[in-house]
Amino acid sequence: MSGIWKRVDIVFALLFILSPGAVNTPIAQSADDVIRVGMIGLDTSHVIAFTRILNDASRADHFPGARVVAGFKGGSPEVESSYTRVDRFTEQLRDDFGVKIVDTTPELCEMVDAVMIESVDGRPHLEQAKPVIEAGLPMFIDKPMAGSFEDALEIARLAKRAGVPWFSSSSLRYAKPIREAMDPEVVGKIVACDAYSPCSYEPHHPDLYWYGVHGVEILYAAMGKGCVSVTRVSTPDEDLVVGRWEGGRIGTFRGMRHAKRGYGCTVFGEKAIASGSGHEYQSLIREVVKFFKTGEPPIPPEETVEMFAFMQIADESKEAGGKPVAMPKIDLGE
């Protein structure tokens, strides 16, 4: 092969690697800049799923650039899905992935470059976030961000005051079929969205925080911040929540408890209508690793905090017999 064709092959190879559509494109890194990640709260299946993607290079969905090296067990004795699983997941992290289990969150913070708060119960997240913020470490907070709007707001205020970057998200925001349905090249400017997901309740959280958060996250991925009022109709089998956004846009979330499980949306744009459904974790992990490397959150903090206000206000609308309830003003302070 002549030298010029060798150079052409190299150029095309580089274009493929750098292409946004390339599969499993790694963030540029050297062997020495793998980020050490600590996990707080080992009582959700996400800790195993995420650690597999980050730590197991033999997997097809492996994403390089970060590695889980330490974990703090945590656990909530009041929440069945926590106390029945936390020991098993902790042992699996330790035995299968070599993750060091520590006794305190400050100890964990001394061992890592970044933190993933994973507790399935959102109520401890504020107290778990405080030592991370004090240590100045970037943090990803798994769903639900907190156990109340007030706690979510306090986490955001503390992090802003300390200059600590953070973001929180359901994996559904980044699921490929759902992002494709929201592609502005396809649909243009989004004027409305109907999102759906399972919506089981947990008595210690606002109704939508536990599982409805997945569908609400899809809704906010399409609509962004700026909701001004929330109306909710609720039956034993389902919830329908209608949000009115600034400029007259309307977005809905349908939460199902007895229908076939599924996650997705229909997006209404100025150019087209598109639908997407599906679920996978690697796209979220890609965003988390990129965030840990750059310190730039992919979602504005105000949008995430507003989303948790939306879900809490939905409870107020239910209690008011389905009447619209105005959204509170979101102020993260100076």
C-alpha positions in Angstrom: 0.0 0.0 0.0 1.4 3.5 -0.9 2.1 6.0 1.7 -0.7 8.3 0.6 -3.3 5.5 1.0 -1.9 4.6 4.4 -2.5 8.3 5.5 -6.0 8.2 4.0 -6.8 5.1 6.0 -5.5 6.7 9.2 -7.6 9.8 8.6 -10.8 7.8 8.1 -10.0 5.7 11.2 -9.6 8.9 13.2 -12.9 10.4 11.8 -14.7 7.2 12.9 -13.2 7.3 16.4 -14.1 11.0 16.8 -17.6 10.6 15.3 -20.4 11.3 17.8 -22.2 8.3 16.5 -19.3 5.9 17.0 -20.1 3.0 19.4 -18.4 3.0 22.8 -16.2 5.9 21.9 -13.9 6.4 24.9 -13.1 9.8 26.3 -9.4 10.6 25.6 -7.3 9.5 28.5 -3.9 8.1 29.4 -3.3 5.0 31.5 -2.7 7.1 34.6 -5.9 9.3 34.6 -8.5 6.7 35.4 -10.8 8.4 37.9 -11.2 6.7 41.3 -14.9 6.5 42.1 -16.5 6.0 45.5 -20.1 4.8 46.0 -22.2 5.8 49.0 -25.2 3.6 49.7 -24.9 0.0 48.4 -28.5 -1.0 48.5 -29.6 -0.7 44.9 -29.0 -2.9 41.9 -27.5 0.2 40.2 -24.3 -0.2 42.2 -23.7 -3.6 40.6 -24.8 -2.5 37.1 -22.7 0.6 37.1 -19.7 -1.0 38.6 -19.8 -3.8 35.9 -19.8 -1.2 33.2 -16.9 0.8 34.7 -14.8 -2.0 36.1 -15.2 -5.0 33.8 -13.3 -4.4 30.6 -14.5 -7.7 29.1 -18.1 -6.5 28.8 -19.4 -5.2 25.5 -20.9 -2.1 27.3 -17.7 -1.4 29.2 -16.9 2.3 29.4 -13.4 3.3 30.4 -12.1 6.4 32.2 -13.3 5.7 35.7 -13.2 2.8 38.2 -15.2 2.1 41.4 -12.6 1.5 44.1 -14.4 2.2 47.4 -17.9 1.9 48.9 -19.8 2.9 52.0 -22.6 0.4 52.8 -25.3 2.7 54.2 -28.8 1.2 54.1 -32.3 2.1 55.4 -34.0 -0.1 58.0 -37.4 1.3 57.1 -37.3 0.5 53.4 -37.7 -3.1 52.4 -35.9 -2.9 49.1 -32.9 -1.5 51.1 -32.5 -3.7 54.1 -33.2 -6.9 52.1 -30.5 -6.3 49.6 -27.8 -4.1 51.1 -25.7 -6.9 52.5 -25.8 -8.9 49.2 -24.8 -6.0 47.0 -22.0 -5.0 49.5 -20.6 -8.5 49.4 -20.8 -8.6 45.7 -18.9 -5.3 45.2 -16.2 -6.5 47.6 -15.8 -10.1 46.4 -16.5 -9.8 42.7 -15.0 -6.4 41.9 -12.4 -5.8 44.7 -14.1 -2.7 46.0 -12.9 -1.7 49.4 -15.8 -1.2 51.9 -15.2 1.6 54.4 -17.0 2.5 57.6 -17.6 6.2 57.1 -18.2 8.6 54.2 -15.3 11.0 55.2 -13.0 7.9 55.0 -14.3 7.2 51.5 -13.8 10.8 50.4 -10.1 10.5 51.2 -9.7 7.6 48.9 -11.4 8.8 45.7 -11.6 11.5 43.0 -15.3 11.5 42.6 -18.5 10.1 44.3 -21.7 8.5 43.2 -24.4 8.7 45.9 -26.5 5.6 45.2 -28.7 5.0 48.2 -32.1 3.7 47.0 -33.7 5.8 49.8 -33.5 9.5 48.8 -33.9 10.8 52.4 -30.2 10.2 53.5 -28.8 11.9 50.4 -28.6 15.4 52.0 -26.5 14.1 54.9 -24.5 11.8 52.6 -23.7 14.7 50.3 -22.4 17.0 53.0 -19.0 15.3 53.5 -18.6 15.0 49.7 -19.2 18.8 49.4 -16.9 19.5 52.2 -14.2 17.4 50.5 -14.8 19.4 47.2 -15.4 16.2 45.2 -17.7 16.2 42.1 -20.7 14.0 42.8 -23.4 12.2 40.8 -26.6 11.6 42.8 -28.7 8.7 41.6 -32.5 9.0 41.6 -34.3 10.2 43.6 -32.0 13.1 44.3 -33.5 13.6 47.7 -36.5 12.6 49.9 -38.1 16.0 49.5 -38.0 19.1 47.4 -36.6 21.0 50.4 -33.7 18.6 50.7 -33.0 18.7 47.0 -32.9 22.5 47.2 -30.5 22.4 50.2 -28.1 20.0 48.4 -28.0 22.4 45.4 -27.5 25.5 47.7 -24.7 23.9 49.7 -22.9 22.7 46.5 -23.3 26.1 44.8 -21.9 27.9 47.9 -18.9 25.5 48.0 -18.3 25.6 44.3 -18.8 21.8 44.0 -20.1 20.4 40.7 -22.9 17.9 40.8 -25.7 16.4 38.8 -28.6 13.9 39.3 -30.4 11.9 36.8 -32.4 8.8 36.0 -30.7 6.7 33.3 -33.9 7.2 31.2 -32.9 10.8 30.3 -30.0 9.4 28.3 -31.5 6.2 26.9 -30.7 6.2 23.2 -34.2 5.6 21.7 -35.5 8.4 23.9 -32.8 10.9 23.0 -33.3 10.0 19.3 -37.0 10.9 19.6 -35.9 14.3 20.9 -33.3 15.0 18.2 -33.9 18.6 17.1 -32.7 17.7 13.6 -35.7 15.4 13.4 -38.5 17.1 15.4 -37.3 20.7 15.5 -38.3 22.8 18.5 -40.2 20.7 21.0 -43.6 22.2 21.9 -45.1 19.3 23.9 -44.2 15.9 25.3 -46.2 12.9 26.7 -43.9 10.7 28.9 -44.7 7.5 30.7 -43.1 5.0 33.1 -44.0 2.6 35.9 -45.0 4.5 39.0 -45.0 2.3 42.2 -45.0 4.2 45.5 -42.8 4.1 48.6 -44.5 5.5 51.7 -41.5 7.5 52.9 -41.3 9.6 49.7 -43.6 11.8 47.6 -45.5 9.5 45.3 -43.6 10.1 42.1 -40.1 10.2 43.6 -39.8 6.4 43.9 -40.4 5.2 40.3 -42.4 7.9 38.6 -39.1 9.9 38.6 -38.0 7.9 35.5 -40.9 9.2 33.4 -40.8 12.7 34.8 -37.0 12.8 34.0 -38.0 11.9 30.4 -40.5 14.7 30.4 -38.0 17.3 31.7 -35.4 16.1 29.2 -37.8 17.2 26.5 -39.4 20.3 28.1 -36.6 21.7 30.2 -37.3 24.0 33.1 -40.0 26.6 33.2 -43.1 24.7 34.5 -45.6 27.1 36.1 -48.3 24.8 37.4 -49.1 21.1 38.0 -52.4 19.2 37.9 -52.7 15.5 38.8 -55.4 12.9 38.4 -54.8 9.7 40.3 -56.5 6.3 40.5 -55.3 3.1 42.1 -54.0 1.9 38.7 -52.4 5.1 37.3 -51.5 8.7 37.6 -51.8 11.4 35.0 -49.9 14.6 35.7 -50.2 17.7 33.5 -47.6 20.5 33.6 -48.2 23.9 32.1 -44.9 25.5 31.0 -44.1 29.1 30.2 -45.3 30.1 26.8 -48.3 27.9 26.9 -46.5 24.5 26.3 -48.0 21.5 27.9 -46.2 18.3 29.1 -47.7 15.2 30.6 -46.5 12.2 32.6 -48.5 9.0 32.8 -47.5 6.7 35.6 -48.6 3.1 35.5 -48.9 0.5 38.3 -50.8 -2.4 36.7 -50.1 -2.1 33.0 -47.2 -3.6 31.1 -43.9 -2.0 32.3 -42.3 0.4 29.9 -40.5 3.7 29.6 -40.9 6.2 26.8 -42.4 9.3 25.3 -44.0 10.9 22.3 -42.5 14.2 21.4 -44.4 16.9 19.5 -42.1 19.2 17.5 -42.5 22.0 15.0 -41.1 19.7 12.3 -42.3 16.3 13.3 -43.8 14.0 15.9 -41.5 11.2 17.2 -41.8 8.4 19.8 -39.1 6.5 21.6 -39.0 3.8 24.2 -36.3 1.7 25.9 -33.8 1.5 28.7 -30.0 1.1 29.1 -27.4 2.3 31.5 -24.2 2.9 29.4 -25.4 6.2 28.0 -25.8 7.5 31.6 -22.4 6.2 32.6 -20.9 8.0 29.6 -22.3 11.3 30.9 -21.1 10.6 34.5 -17.5 9.9 33.4 -17.5 12.9 31.1 -18.8 15.0 34.0 -16.2 13.6 36.4 -13.4 14.5 33.9 -14.7 18.0 33.0 -16.5 19.1 36.2 -19.3 20.5 33.9 -22.8 19.1 34.8 -24.8 18.1 31.7 -28.1 19.3 33.4 -28.6 22.8 34.9 -29.0 22.4 38.7 -32.1 24.6 38.5 -33.8 22.1 36.1 -33.2 19.2 38.4 -34.4 21.0 41.5 -37.5 22.2 39.7 -38.2 18.6 38.6 -38.4 17.5 42.2 -40.6 20.5 43.0 -42.9 19.3 40.1 -43.2 15.8 41.6 -43.9 17.1 45.2 -46.4 19.7 43.9 -48.2 16.8 42.2 -49.0 15.4 45.6 -50.5 18.7 46.6 -52.7 18.7 43.5 -53.9 15.2 44.3 -54.8 16.2 47.9 -56.6 19.2 46.4 -58.8 16.9 44.3 -56.9 17.4 41.1 -56.8 21.2 41.1 -53.9 23.0 39.5 -51.1 24.0 42.0 -48.6 26.7 41.2 -44.9 25.8 41.1 -42.7 27.5 43.7 -39.9 29.8 42.7 -36.5 28.0 42.5 -33.7 30.1 44.2 -30.4 28.4 44.7 -29.0 31.5 46.5 -25.6 33.2 45.9 
